[in-house]
Amino acid sequence: MPQIWMTYREMADMLGCDGDTARAEAIRRSLDRKKSRDGSTRAKLDPELSARFVAMIGGAEPALDQAIRDLRTRGNAMSQNGRPSVEQKTIADESDAAAASKQ
């Protein structure tokens, strides 16, 4: 899971509380915290909060989510097929064609 850093205000929005409560929660959970260049303190979300954040944004862009599902489905179908489709050439195919044209 990627590292997700949030300001206390961003955490508060996600948790449905105020900034002071979000700060107290970050301290209670012993989250890594650091002051950013912009002067805001950010806390690195733990796996539980990261999962909550990802679930929260998961349905934010339905068209993008559908495109990702379509790409995964197509990729799985191609890998199960065991060979590239007509549109897809592998590097090995290109080097074989180049070697054949030189002979």
DSSP file (Angstrom, degrees, kcal/mol; ACC not computed):
  #  RESIDUE AA STRUCTURE BP1 BP2  ACC     N-H-->O    O-->H-N    N-H-->O    O-->H-N    TCO  KAPPA ALPHA  PHI   PSI    X-CA   Y-CA   Z-CA
    1    1 A M              0   0    0      0, 0.0     3,-0.1     0, 0.0    50,-0.0   0.000 360.0 360.0 360.0 137.8    0.0    0.0    0.0
    2    2 A P        -     0   0    0      0, 0.0     2,-0.4     0, 0.0    48,-0.0  -0.266 360.0 -97.9 -70.3 159.5    1.4    3.5   -0.9
    3    3 A Q        -     0   0    0     41,-0.0     2,-0.5     2,-0.0    43,-0.1  -0.636  38.2-165.2 -75.2 132.4    2.2    6.0    1.8
    4    4 A I        -     0   0    0     -2,-0.4    41,-3.2    41,-0.4     2,-0.4  -0.981   3.2-169.7-123.5 119.9   -0.6    8.5    2.3
    5    5 A W  E     +A   44   0A   0     -2,-0.5     2,-0.3    39,-0.2    39,-0.2  -0.910   9.2 179.6-109.4 134.6    0.2   11.7    4.2
    6    6 A M  E     -A   43   0A   0     37,-2.3    37,-3.0    -2,-0.4     2,-0.1  -0.969  27.3-120.1-134.2 148.8   -2.6   14.0    5.2
    7    7 A T  E  >  -A   42   0A   0     -2,-0.3     4,-2.6    35,-0.3     5,-0.2  -0.371  38.9-106.2 -73.2 165.4   -2.9   17.3    7.1
    8    8 A Y  H  > S+     0   0    0     33,-0.8     4,-2.7     1,-0.2     5,-0.1   0.875 123.0  54.4 -61.9 -35.4   -5.0   17.3   10.3
    9    9 A R  H  > S+     0   0    0      2,-0.2     4,-2.3     1,-0.2    -1,-0.2   0.920 109.2  47.1 -64.4 -43.9   -7.7   19.2    8.4
   10   10 A E  H  > S+     0   0    0      2,-0.2     4,-2.0     1,-0.2    -2,-0.2   0.909 113.3  48.6 -64.3 -41.8   -7.8   16.5    5.6
   11   11 A M  H  X S+     0   0    0     -4,-2.6     4,-2.8     1,-0.2     5,-0.2   0.913 109.5  53.4 -62.3 -41.1   -7.9   13.8    8.3
   12   12 A A  H  X>S+     0   0    0     -4,-2.7     5,-2.1     1,-0.2     4,-1.8   0.909 107.9  50.0 -60.9 -42.5  -10.7   15.6   10.0
   13   13 A D  H  <5S+     0   0    0     -4,-2.3    -1,-0.2     1,-0.2    -2,-0.2   0.907 113.8  45.7 -61.8 -41.2  -12.7   15.7    6.8
   14   14 A M  H  <5S+     0   0    0     -4,-2.0    -2,-0.2     1,-0.2    -1,-0.2   0.890 119.2  40.2 -69.0 -39.4  -12.2   12.0    6.3
   15   15 A L  H  <5S-     0   0    0     -4,-2.8    -1,-0.2    -5,-0.2    -2,-0.2   0.610 108.1-120.9 -87.4 -12.6  -13.0   11.1    9.9
   16   16 A G  T  <5S+     0   0    0     -4,-1.8     2,-0.2     1,-0.3    -3,-0.2   0.901  76.4  99.7  74.7  41.1  -15.9   13.6   10.3
   17   17 A C  S   <S-     0   0    0     -5,-2.1    -1,-0.3    -6,-0.1     2,-0.2  -0.712  75.6 -81.1-138.8-170.9  -14.4   15.5   13.2
   18   18 A D     >  -     0   0    0     -2,-0.2     4,-2.1    -3,-0.1     5,-0.2  -0.482  44.4-101.2 -94.6 172.6  -12.5   18.7   13.8
   19   19 A G  H  > S+     0   0    0      1,-0.2     4,-2.3     2,-0.2     5,-0.2   0.853 119.7  53.2 -62.5 -37.9   -8.7   19.3   13.3
   20   20 A D  H  > S+     0   0    0      2,-0.2     4,-2.3     1,-0.2    -1,-0.2   0.896 110.0  48.1 -66.1 -39.0   -7.9   19.1   17.0
   21   21 A T  H  > S+     0   0    0      2,-0.2     4,-2.3     1,-0.2    -2,-0.2   0.890 110.9  51.2 -67.2 -38.7   -9.6   15.7   17.3
   22   22 A A  H  X S+     0   0    0     -4,-2.1     4,-2.2     2,-0.2    -2,-0.2   0.901 110.3  49.8 -64.1 -40.3   -7.8   14.5   14.1
   23   23 A R  H  X S+     0   0    0     -4,-2.3     4,-2.2     2,-0.2    -2,-0.2   0.925 110.6  49.4 -62.6 -44.9   -4.5   15.6   15.7
   24   24 A A  H  X S+     0   0    0     -4,-2.3     4,-2.8     1,-0.2    -2,-0.2   0.880 110.2  51.4 -62.3 -38.0   -5.3   13.7   18.9
   25   25 A E  H  X S+     0   0    0     -4,-2.3     4,-2.4     2,-0.2    -1,-0.2   0.896 108.0  52.0 -65.9 -39.8   -6.2   10.6   16.9
   26   26 A A  H  <>S+     0   0    0     -4,-2.2     5,-2.6     2,-0.2     4,-0.3   0.897 113.1  45.0 -62.3 -40.2   -2.8   10.8   15.0
   27   27 A I  H ><5S+     0   0    0     -4,-2.2     3,-1.2     3,-0.2    -2,-0.2   0.923 111.7  52.0 -68.6 -44.3   -1.0   11.0   18.4
   28   28 A R  H 3<5S+     0   0    0     -4,-2.8    -2,-0.2     1,-0.3    -1,-0.2   0.884 113.0  44.9 -59.4 -39.7   -3.1    8.2   19.8
   29   29 A R  T 3<5S-     0   0    0     -4,-2.4    -1,-0.3    -5,-0.2    -2,-0.2   0.475 109.2-125.8 -83.2  -2.0   -2.3    6.0   16.9
   30   30 A S  T < 5 +     0   0    0     -3,-1.2    -3,-0.2    -4,-0.3     2,-0.1   0.886  43.7 179.1  57.3  42.0    1.4    6.9   17.0
   31   31 A L      < -     0   0    0     -5,-2.6    -1,-0.2    -6,-0.2     2,-0.2  -0.451  36.7-102.6 -71.4 145.3    1.3    8.0   13.4
   32   32 A D        -     0   0    0     12,-0.4    12,-2.7    -2,-0.1     2,-0.4  -0.492  47.3-171.0 -63.0 135.9    4.5    9.4   11.9
   33   33 A R  E     +B   43   0A   0     10,-0.2     2,-0.3    -2,-0.2    10,-0.2  -0.983  12.3 168.7-133.7 145.3    4.1   13.2   11.7
   34   34 A K  E     -B   42   0A   0      8,-2.3     8,-2.9    -2,-0.4     2,-0.5  -0.993  35.7-112.1-153.5 152.8    6.3   15.8   10.1
   35   35 A K  E     -B   41   0A   0     -2,-0.3     6,-0.3     6,-0.2     2,-0.1  -0.728  36.0-143.3 -86.0 128.7    6.1   19.5    9.2
   36   36 A S    >   -     0   0    0      4,-3.3     3,-2.0    -2,-0.5    -1,-0.0  -0.334  27.8-100.6 -86.5 170.5    5.9   20.1    5.5
   37   37 A R  T 3  S+     0   0    0      1,-0.3    -1,-0.1     2,-0.1    -2,-0.0   0.789 122.0  60.6 -61.1 -28.3    7.5   23.0    3.6
   38   38 A D  T 3  S-     0   0    0      2,-0.2    -1,-0.3     1,-0.1     3,-0.1   0.461 120.1-108.7 -81.3   1.8    4.2   24.8    3.5
   39   39 A G  S <  S+     0   0    0     -3,-2.0     2,-0.2     1,-0.3    -2,-0.1   0.284  80.1 124.2  92.8 -10.8    4.1   24.9    7.3
   40   40 A S        -     0   0    0     -5,-0.1    -4,-3.3     1,-0.0     2,-0.5  -0.594  60.1-128.2 -83.3 143.9    1.3   22.3    7.7
   41   41 A T  E     - B   0  35A   0     -6,-0.3   -33,-0.8    -2,-0.2     2,-0.4  -0.787  26.8-164.4 -89.5 134.0    1.9   19.2    9.8
   42   42 A R  E     -AB   7  34A   0     -8,-2.9    -8,-2.3    -2,-0.5     2,-0.4  -0.914   7.6-150.6-119.6 147.3    1.1   15.9    8.0
   43   43 A A  E     -AB   6  33A   0    -37,-3.0   -37,-2.3    -2,-0.4     2,-0.6  -0.934  19.0-125.2-116.1 139.4    0.5   12.5    9.4
   44   44 A K  E     -A    5   0A   0    -12,-2.7   -12,-0.4    -2,-0.4   -39,-0.2  -0.737  33.8-123.0 -83.8 122.6    1.3    9.3    7.6
   45   45 A L        -     0   0    0    -41,-3.2   -41,-0.4    -2,-0.6    -1,-0.1  -0.353  18.6-129.9 -67.6 141.8   -1.9    7.1    7.6
   46   46 A D     >  -     0   0    0    -43,-0.1     4,-2.9     1,-0.1     5,-0.2  -0.323  38.3 -90.0 -79.3 172.5   -1.7    3.7    9.1
   47   47 A P  H  > S+     0   0    0      0, 0.0     4,-2.4     0, 0.0     5,-0.2   0.861 126.8  51.7 -56.2 -37.6   -3.0    0.7    7.1
   48   48 A E  H  > S+     0   0    0      2,-0.2     4,-1.9     1,-0.2     5,-0.1   0.941 114.4  41.1 -65.7 -46.9   -6.5    1.0    8.6
   49   49 A L  H  > S+     0   0    0      2,-0.2     4,-2.6     1,-0.2    -1,-0.2   0.865 113.5  54.7 -69.4 -35.1   -6.8    4.7    7.8
   50   50 A S  H  X S+     0   0    0     -4,-2.9     4,-2.8     2,-0.2     5,-0.2   0.929 108.6  48.2 -62.1 -44.4   -5.2    4.2    4.3
   51   51 A A  H  X S+     0   0    0     -4,-2.4     4,-2.4    -5,-0.2    -1,-0.2   0.892 111.1  51.2 -62.6 -39.1   -7.9    1.6    3.5
   52   52 A R  H  X S+     0   0    0     -4,-1.9     4,-2.0     2,-0.2    -2,-0.2   0.918 111.4  47.5 -63.0 -43.5  -10.6    3.9    4.7
   53   53 A F  H  X S+     0   0    0     -4,-2.6     4,-2.2     2,-0.2    -2,-0.2   0.929 112.2  48.7 -63.4 -46.4   -9.2    6.7    2.5
   54   54 A V  H  X S+     0   0    0     -4,-2.8     4,-1.2     1,-0.2    -2,-0.2   0.900 112.2  49.1 -62.4 -41.2   -9.0    4.4   -0.6
   55   55 A A  H  X S+     0   0    0     -4,-2.4     4,-0.5    -5,-0.2    -1,-0.2   0.874 109.5  53.6 -64.3 -36.5  -12.5    3.2    0.0
   56   56 A M  H  < S+     0   0    0     -4,-2.0     3,-0.4     1,-0.2    -2,-0.2   0.896 116.4  36.1 -66.3 -40.8  -13.7    6.7    0.3
   57   57 A I  H >< S+     0   0    0     -4,-2.2     3,-1.7     1,-0.2     4,-0.4   0.574  93.7  92.8 -89.4  -7.8  -12.2    7.9   -3.0
   58   58 A G  H 3< S+     0   0    0     -4,-1.2     3,-0.3     1,-0.3    -1,-0.2   0.832  93.0  36.1 -56.2 -38.6  -12.9    4.6   -4.8
   59   59 A G  T 3< S+     0   0    0     -4,-0.5    -1,-0.3    -3,-0.4    -2,-0.1   0.262  88.5 100.3 -99.6  12.3  -16.3    5.6   -6.2
   60   60 A A  S <  S+     0   0    0     -3,-1.7    -1,-0.2     1,-0.3    -2,-0.1   0.831  90.8  32.0 -68.6 -32.4  -15.3    9.3   -6.8
   61   61 A E     >  +     0   0    0     -4,-0.4     4,-2.7    -3,-0.3    -1,-0.3  -0.755  66.2 177.5-126.8  82.6  -14.7    8.7  -10.6
   62   62 A P  H  > S+     0   0    0      0, 0.0     4,-2.3     0, 0.0     5,-0.2   0.867  82.4  51.7 -57.0 -39.1  -17.1    6.0  -11.9
   63   63 A A  H  > S+     0   0    0      2,-0.2     4,-2.2     1,-0.2     5,-0.1   0.911 112.3  46.0 -65.7 -40.9  -15.9    6.4  -15.5
   64   64 A L  H  > S+     0   0    0      2,-0.2     4,-2.4     1,-0.2    -1,-0.2   0.916 111.3  52.2 -66.7 -42.8  -12.2    6.0  -14.4
   65   65 A D  H  X S+     0   0    0     -4,-2.7     4,-2.2     1,-0.2    -2,-0.2   0.903 110.6  48.5 -59.0 -41.3  -13.1    3.1  -12.2
   66   66 A Q  H  X S+     0   0    0     -4,-2.3     4,-2.6    -5,-0.2    -1,-0.2   0.899 109.5  52.0 -66.5 -40.7  -14.8    1.4  -15.2
   67   67 A A  H  X S+     0   0    0     -4,-2.2     4,-2.4     2,-0.2    -2,-0.2   0.902 109.8  49.6 -62.5 -40.5  -11.8    2.1  -17.5
   68   68 A I  H  X S+     0   0    0     -4,-2.4     4,-2.4     2,-0.2    -2,-0.2   0.919 111.0  49.1 -64.6 -43.7   -9.5    0.5  -15.0
   69   69 A R  H  X S+     0   0    0     -4,-2.2     4,-2.5     1,-0.2    -2,-0.2   0.915 111.0  50.7 -61.1 -42.6  -11.7   -2.6  -14.7
   70   70 A D  H  X S+     0   0    0     -4,-2.6     4,-2.6     1,-0.2    -2,-0.2   0.913 110.4  48.8 -61.7 -43.4  -11.9   -2.9  -18.5
   71   71 A L  H  X S+     0   0    0     -4,-2.4     4,-2.7     1,-0.2    -1,-0.2   0.901 111.6  49.1 -64.5 -40.8   -8.1   -2.7  -18.8
   72   72 A R  H  X S+     0   0    0     -4,-2.4     4,-2.6     2,-0.2    -1,-0.2   0.913 111.6  49.5 -64.6 -41.2   -7.6   -5.3  -16.1
   73   73 A T  H  X S+     0   0    0     -4,-2.5     4,-2.4     2,-0.2    -2,-0.2   0.929 113.2  46.3 -62.3 -45.6  -10.1   -7.6  -17.8
   74   74 A R  H  X S+     0   0    0     -4,-2.6     4,-2.4     2,-0.2    -2,-0.2   0.914 112.8  49.9 -64.0 -43.2   -8.4   -7.2  -21.2
   75   75 A G  H  X S+     0   0    0     -4,-2.7     4,-2.3     1,-0.2    -2,-0.2   0.902 111.2  48.9 -62.6 -41.4   -5.0   -7.7  -19.6
   76   76 A N  H  X S+     0   0    0     -4,-2.6     4,-2.1     2,-0.2    -1,-0.2   0.908 110.7  50.5 -64.2 -41.6   -6.2  -10.9  -17.9
   77   77 A A  H  X S+     0   0    0     -4,-2.4     4,-1.7     1,-0.2    -2,-0.2   0.906 111.2  48.8 -63.3 -40.9   -7.7  -12.2  -21.1
   78   78 A M  H  X>S+     0   0    0     -4,-2.4     4,-1.1     1,-0.2     5,-0.5   0.899 111.5  48.5 -66.4 -40.0   -4.4  -11.6  -23.0
   79   79 A S  H  <5S+     0   0    0     -4,-2.3    -1,-0.2     1,-0.2    -2,-0.2   0.846 111.5  49.8 -71.7 -31.2   -2.3  -13.3  -20.3
   80   80 A Q  H  <5S+     0   0    0     -4,-2.1    -1,-0.2     1,-0.2    -2,-0.2   0.827 105.0  58.6 -72.1 -31.0   -4.7  -16.3  -20.3
   81   81 A N  H  <5S-     0   0    0     -4,-1.7    -1,-0.2    -5,-0.2    -2,-0.2   0.804  98.5-143.8 -68.2 -29.8   -4.5  -16.5  -24.1
   82   82 A G  T  <5 +     0   0    0     -4,-1.1    -3,-0.1    -5,-0.1    -1,-0.1   0.446  68.8  67.7  82.4  -0.9   -0.7  -16.9  -23.8
   83   83 A R  S   <S-     0   0    0     -5,-0.5    -2,-0.1     0, 0.0    -1,-0.1  -0.991  87.5 -96.6-147.7 154.5    0.1  -14.9  -26.9
   84   84 A P        -     0   0    0      0, 0.0     6,-0.1     0, 0.0     5,-0.0  -0.314  41.3-111.8 -69.7 153.4   -0.1  -11.2  -27.9
   85   85 A S    >   -     0   0    0      1,-0.1     3,-0.7     4,-0.1    -7,-0.0  -0.199  37.8 -94.1 -73.9 175.5   -3.1  -10.0  -29.9
   86   86 A V  T 3  S+     0   0    0      1,-0.2    -1,-0.1     3,-0.0     0, 0.0   0.871 126.7  51.2 -60.1 -38.1   -2.7   -8.9  -33.5
   87   87 A E  T 3  S+     0   0    0      2,-0.0     2,-0.5     1,-0.0    -1,-0.2   0.730 100.8  74.3 -72.9 -21.4   -2.3   -5.3  -32.4
   88   88 A Q    <   -     0   0    0     -3,-0.7     2,-0.4     0, 0.0    -1,-0.0  -0.821  60.0-173.3-102.5 125.9    0.4   -6.1  -29.9
   89   89 A K        -     0   0    0     -2,-0.5     2,-0.2    -5,-0.0    -4,-0.1  -0.927  16.4-137.7-113.2 141.3    3.9   -6.9  -31.0
   90   90 A T     >  -     0   0    0     -2,-0.4     4,-1.8     1,-0.1     5,-0.1  -0.514  24.5-113.0 -89.8 164.4    6.6   -8.1  -28.6
   91   91 A I  H  > S+     0   0    0      1,-0.2     4,-2.4     2,-0.2     5,-0.2   0.877 119.5  56.1 -62.3 -37.2   10.2   -6.9  -28.6
   92   92 A A  H  > S+     0   0    0      1,-0.2     4,-2.3     2,-0.2    -1,-0.2   0.901 104.8  52.2 -62.5 -40.4   11.2  -10.5  -29.6
   93   93 A D  H  > S+     0   0    0      1,-0.2     4,-2.2     2,-0.2    -1,-0.2   0.918 110.5  48.3 -60.4 -43.8    8.9  -10.3  -32.6
   94   94 A E  H  X S+     0   0    0     -4,-1.8     4,-2.2     1,-0.2    -2,-0.2   0.894 112.4  47.2 -66.6 -40.2   10.5   -7.0  -33.7
   95   95 A S  H  X S+     0   0    0     -4,-2.4     4,-2.2     2,-0.2    -1,-0.2   0.863 111.3  51.7 -71.4 -32.8   14.0   -8.3  -33.3
   96   96 A D  H  X S+     0   0    0     -4,-2.3     4,-2.2    -5,-0.2    -2,-0.2   0.906 111.1  48.0 -64.7 -41.5   13.2  -11.4  -35.2
   97   97 A A  H  X S+     0   0    0     -4,-2.2     4,-2.0     2,-0.2    -2,-0.2   0.896 112.0  49.4 -66.8 -40.4   11.7   -9.4  -38.1
   98   98 A A  H  X S+     0   0    0     -4,-2.2     4,-1.1     1,-0.2    -2,-0.2   0.906 112.0  48.1 -65.6 -41.2   14.8   -7.1  -38.1
   99   99 A A  H  X S+     0   0    0     -4,-2.2     4,-0.7     1,-0.2     3,-0.3   0.891 111.4  50.5 -66.1 -39.1   17.1  -10.1  -38.2
  100  100 A A  H >< S+     0   0    0     -4,-2.2     3,-0.6     1,-0.2    -1,-0.2   0.868 107.4  53.3 -67.2 -36.3   15.1  -11.7  -41.0
  101  101 A S  H 3< S+     0   0    0     -4,-2.0    -1,-0.2     1,-0.2    -2,-0.2   0.772 104.6  56.2 -71.7 -23.5   15.2   -8.5  -43.1
  102  102 A K  H 3<        0   0    0     -4,-1.1    -1,-0.2    -3,-0.3    -2,-0.2   0.696 360.0 360.0 -78.6 -19.8   19.0   -8.3  -42.9
  103  103 A Q    <<        0   0    0     -4,-0.7    -1,-0.2    -3,-0.6    -2,-0.2   0.468 360.0 360.0 -83.5 360.0   19.5  -11.8  -44.3
